[in-house]
């Protein structure tokens, strides 16, 4: 399967004015009765940046997205897109947004071209300009050769790609994707992620939610973690690891005097904890790979022969569990 996105054209993206954050959410609050679904949430997405919004089910992600899209009014705070305030009644900011919902929103008995034509008319495209834009988007999502086929004959991955294509017809400046790879095969999933990366590198701001932690690590420039309606952490994957104080775990299988080796490791810089058994020494360290030379030197001085070394670096999954006490899909 060819990777779609290679046909991306510069004119496909409506570029923002210099210096303006494409999306800025400031102190967003939304209540449903006595329940606070979104509680003073603030974040921003720059042009060309992919921002991941992660959280357990019920954490407030969907409500936040609805507030950003102007589908729901906030009880407090505000959202601006391309410098324009978002509201449920004013279409000016919404014109900059391309929204891809979690559920595929297509008409199965229409062809791909007919679906895009219909959505293009909703964006007030018409005539030759609409036909040209439909062809551009079909080319962009690598479905030009299937444009006259009915959507009901498409695979799950093809439907997802067409769903994303519908959101790009009006050349948005901000693309919001709510779990766009649910239920697709690994090959289609890879193609979708690569194409989103291409869109971001062309200047499109992307707000991305997912239940796949590896997608966030692979795709997102920055990540916000939301829980119980509050944004509890934000940064790059590595920054988030540093914020919660997670450490690398070094496990060494060895022969010889492990007690002496363990004692020698306790005095090494950057080693925060040492545990030993009859056959292994386990270390908790900052920047574990950088500590390996001094650890191996300590083993030599203690008369210990190291058979194997394994460095387990904390990842976004570990950070998420640490902060929320739950797995992402729970």
Secondary structure, DSSP 8 states (H G I E B T S, - for coil): ---TTTT--GGGS----TT--SEEEEEEEEEETTEEEEEEEEEEE-TT-EEEEE--TTSSHHHHHHHHTTSS--SEEEEEETTEE--SS-HHHHTTEEEE-SS----TTSBHHHHHHHHHHHTT--HHHHHHHHHHHHHHTT-GGGTTSBGGGS-HHHHHHHHHHHHHTT--SEEEEESTTTT--HHHHHHHHHHHHHHHHTT-EEEEE-S-HHHHHHH-SEEEEEETTEEEEEE-HHHHHHHTT--EEEEEEEES-HHHHHHHHHTSTTEEEEEE-SSEEEEEESSHHHHHHHHHHHHHHTT-EEEEEEEE---HHHHHHHHHSS-TT-
